[in-house]
Amino acid sequence: MKSAPDWIAHPDTPYLLIDEAKLKSNINYLKQRVESLGSHLRPHLKTLRTLEAAGYLLDSKSAPATVSTLAEAEAYAKAGYTDLLYAVGIAPAKLKRVAALRQQGINLHILLDNITQAQAVVDYAAEFGQDFSVFIEIDSDDHRGGIKPSDSKLLTIAKTLGEHFTGLMTHAGGSYACNTEQGLKNFAKQECDAVRIARNNLETAGIHCAITSVGSTPTAHFGEDFSDISEVRAGVYTTFDLVMKNIGVCDFSHIAMSVVTTVIGHNKEKNWLLTDSGWMALSRDSGTAGQNRDFGYGQVCKIDGSVLDGLCVNSTSQEHGVIELSDAYQLEDFPVGHQLRIMPNHACATAAMHPVYHVLMSDGSHNTWQRITGW
Ligand SMILES: Cc1ncc(COP(=O)(O)O)c(C=O)c1O
């Protein structure tokens, strides 16, 4: 492994570090995979939420992308991106902001799964002479929202939307609870089958469905056939994280995000290292706790990124992290001032704690990226 360049030692810790070479490789792998299986990606920009990352994920300003907030949609629209799916059910009060973007020529698609939302869209459209582009959310795995593919409400909502109806979207978030290859393949098929059934039901009723959109990082990596699916969404694959490692989608070596931290003290009786990265830097996400391997609040690595086997952040307070050393390690190996990297449980949550990211570029140089914040 390339040794850490000198600049890593300079920003005050804790700071979020992105490894550009890994980021690029993760992005290229999934793009080629999905295209070879007959579809294309609509990447979810929510993990890094920066204009720079969008530049890596999208080939052009008109390429399809997914966002999780209107604040992101507004920022990407301002930067010239024109095809954005806001993939969280629409709150009627937000239609004004959606309309403002559509009036600027942005094809901002919205999502809904109930008749109250659909009626709010058509009422707004009628009052203001506004066109919308609406995806109906399909429930493929009893995980969150959405309508079951054969629920009669699907036809009612599509008919209510009329010309504003564009397509069907599903997200198998339940796949995060899976960790076998066959299980993940089954989830990916289940996701596709749900929109296939829903599309068929609509088309039998004479309603054209222009776009079918599926995806999560696990299902995008394990799906075997996307040839009759318009697009596949995934987000956290850009950097991956420990939750994805436990699921079996990636290995430590693919994780492109870490938090650089400094040892600030020792508890000799307990064999603990104290660091300056608490939950304000790592997030409170303990998503690996219910998985096959619990990484506490993150896997500890050397500053060069190599994994220190068996060491994780065992507990956090606001600005402190506690690493309990196993017998394989000595406190003296980690003097005060020593820097370490922590791999995140959930990259989206950890990135959200940092307004600025430090990026280790493939050529060893250093960049900073600003995060788009808010809703
Ligand atoms: C609607 C939707 N699509 C796609 C994704 C991306 O999934 P992942 O984070 O597994 O890449 C998410 C994640 O929350 C989502 O909510």
The ligand as a Tripos MOL2 file, in Angstrom:
@<TRIPOS>MOLECULE
LIG
   16    16     1     0     0
SMALL
NO_CHARGES

@<TRIPOS>ATOM
      1 C1        -35.1140    5.5930   -2.7490 C.3       1 LIG1
      2 C2        -33.7010    5.1740   -2.6240 C.ar      1 LIG1
      3 N1        -33.0440    4.7740   -3.7130 N.ar      1 LIG1
      4 C3        -31.7580    4.3820   -3.6570 C.ar      1 LIG1
      5 C4        -31.0720    4.3900   -2.4730 C.ar      1 LIG1
      6 C5        -29.6180    4.0030   -2.4730 C.3       1 LIG1
      7 O1        -29.3860    2.8800   -1.7420 O.3       1 LIG1
      8 P1        -27.9280    2.5850   -1.1210 P.3       1 LIG1
      9 O2        -27.7560    3.5260    0.0040 O.co2     1 LIG1
     10 O3        -28.0580    1.1730   -0.7090 O.co2     1 LIG1
     11 O4        -26.9660    2.7990   -2.1960 O.co2     1 LIG1
     12 C6        -31.7270    4.7940   -1.3020 C.ar      1 LIG1
     13 C7        -31.0450    4.7740   -0.0050 C.2       1 LIG1
     14 O5        -31.5440    5.0900    1.0190 O.2       1 LIG1
     15 C8        -33.0780    5.1970   -1.3860 C.ar      1 LIG1
     16 O6        -33.7590    5.6040   -0.3030 O.3       1 LIG1
@<TRIPOS>BOND
     1     1     2 1
     2     2     3 ar
     3     2    15 ar
     4     3     4 ar
     5     4     5 ar
     6     5     6 1
     7     5    12 ar
     8     6     7 1
     9     7     8 1
    10     8     9 2
    11     8    10 1
    12     8    11 1
    13    12    13 1
    14    12    15 ar
    15    13    14 2
    16    15    16 1
@<TRIPOS>SUBSTRUCTURE
     1 LIG1         1 GROUP 0 **** ****
